[in-house]
């Protein structure tokens, strides 16, 4: 991520057709910051901005990413969330508290209904050079979702800030709606804990 945000290395270095197989889960941006990527159990979803109000989501393996985090998970176990967990901040704290200090990075999933969410899709103007996070986010479009059935894939790590999480957080998440028509990087979410189920690798 640092290479992309500060050094401007935007070209694809990871071909998703080489990593997408059954049991693989992952996320990252499209090369040249022209969209967002998500792999769920080997299926690759790519989203791109159509305009300020709509996006295009397609399934395709023929795509590259400048950085991409992924893991292979055979089995997931469901974990009930306490009622106090109803936002990204609370979720991060919950995961932080239950994760051993020496734990490696790990993926997690959330499935169910959210009250509201804000997602974005990177949409860098063609040919634009990047030397800072601010420049990397030029053209970015935010989308608001309300009362949607969704799936969220996230990665938690205390060791990868500015590598695959932003410098001020331990988590990086992408959200896709159940109808597969909206997908992007998750910035904010509000939910009732009894409407969402957390899944962790077994």
PEMOPE-V63857 format. One record per residue. N is the residue number from 1. RES is the residue in three letters. NEAR is the number of other ideal C-beta (glycine too) atoms within 12 Angstrom. Layout:
n | res | near
N | RES | NEAR
N | RES | NEAR
This chain:
n | res | near
1 | UNK | 34
2 | UNK | 23
3 | UNK | 19
4 | UNK | 37
5 | UNK | 29
6 | UNK | 19
7 | UNK | 20
8 | UNK | 22
9 | UNK | 23
10 | UNK | 32
11 | UNK | 21
12 | UNK | 27
13 | UNK | 20
14 | UNK | 29
15 | UNK | 20
16 | UNK | 33
17 | UNK | 18
18 | UNK | 20
19 | UNK | 28
20 | UNK | 31
21 | UNK | 19
22 | UNK | 14
23 | UNK | 21
24 | UNK | 28
25 | UNK | 41
26 | UNK | 38
27 | UNK | 45
28 | UNK | 40
29 | UNK | 46
30 | UNK | 40
31 | UNK | 29
32 | UNK | 29
33 | UNK | 42
34 | UNK | 32
35 | UNK | 39
36 | UNK | 45
37 | UNK | 48
38 | UNK | 52
39 | UNK | 43
40 | UNK | 34
41 | UNK | 26
42 | UNK | 22
43 | UNK | 27
44 | UNK | 41
45 | UNK | 40
46 | UNK | 37
47 | UNK | 39
48 | UNK | 31
49 | UNK | 31
50 | UNK | 18
51 | UNK | 13
52 | UNK | 15
53 | UNK | 11
54 | UNK | 15
55 | UNK | 32
56 | UNK | 25
57 | UNK | 31
58 | UNK | 23
59 | UNK | 22
60 | UNK | 23
61 | UNK | 23
62 | UNK | 17
63 | UNK | 33
64 | UNK | 29
65 | UNK | 40
66 | UNK | 33
67 | UNK | 34
68 | UNK | 36
69 | UNK | 33
70 | UNK | 34
71 | UNK | 30
72 | UNK | 19
73 | UNK | 27
74 | UNK | 13
75 | UNK | 12
76 | UNK | 25
77 | UNK | 15
78 | UNK | 18
79 | UNK | 23
80 | UNK | 17
81 | UNK | 29
82 | UNK | 18
83 | UNK | 14
84 | UNK | 14
85 | UNK | 30
86 | UNK | 24
87 | UNK | 25
88 | UNK | 34
89 | UNK | 20
90 | UNK | 24
91 | UNK | 36
92 | UNK | 29
93 | UNK | 21
94 | UNK | 30
95 | UNK | 33
96 | UNK | 20
97 | UNK | 17
98 | UNK | 20
99 | UNK | 22
100 | UNK | 12
101 | UNK | 10
102 | UNK | 9
103 | UNK | 19
104 | UNK | 16
105 | UNK | 27
106 | UNK | 31
107 | UNK | 37
108 | UNK | 38
109 | UNK | 36
110 | UNK | 38
111 | UNK | 28
112 | UNK | 27
113 | UNK | 26
114 | UNK | 37
115 | UNK | 23
116 | UNK | 24
117 | UNK | 37
118 | UNK | 26
119 | UNK | 36
120 | UNK | 33
121 | UNK | 40
122 | UNK | 40
123 | UNK | 32
124 | UNK | 31
125 | UNK | 19
126 | UNK | 12
127 | UNK | 13
128 | UNK | 22
129 | UNK | 19
130 | UNK | 30
131 | UNK | 18
132 | UNK | 16
133 | UNK | 22
134 | UNK | 14
135 | UNK | 22
136 | UNK | 35
137 | UNK | 25
138 | UNK | 21
139 | UNK | 26
140 | UNK | 29
141 | UNK | 31
142 | UNK | 23
143 | UNK | 34
144 | UNK | 23
145 | UNK | 33
146 | UNK | 18
147 | UNK | 18
148 | UNK | 31
149 | UNK | 25
150 | UNK | 38
151 | UNK | 38
152 | UNK | 42
153 | UNK | 42
154 | UNK | 39
155 | UNK | 43
156 | UNK | 38
157 | UNK | 30
158 | UNK | 22
159 | UNK | 18
160 | UNK | 24
161 | UNK | 20
162 | UNK | 22
163 | UNK | 23
164 | UNK | 38
165 | UNK | 29
166 | UNK | 27
167 | UNK | 16
168 | UNK | 12
169 | UNK | 28
170 | UNK | 33
171 | UNK | 39
172 | UNK | 40
173 | UNK | 43
174 | UNK | 47
175 | UNK | 46
176 | UNK | 41
177 | UNK | 30
178 | UNK | 20
179 | UNK | 13
180 | UNK | 24
181 | UNK | 21
182 | UNK | 39
183 | UNK | 44
184 | UNK | 44
185 | UNK | 46
186 | UNK | 42
187 | UNK | 30
188 | UNK | 25
189 | UNK | 38
190 | UNK | 27
191 | UNK | 35
192 | UNK | 22
193 | UNK | 25
194 | UNK | 15
195 | UNK | 24
196 | UNK | 38
197 | UNK | 25
198 | UNK | 33
199 | UNK | 28
200 | UNK | 28
201 | UNK | 24
202 | UNK | 11
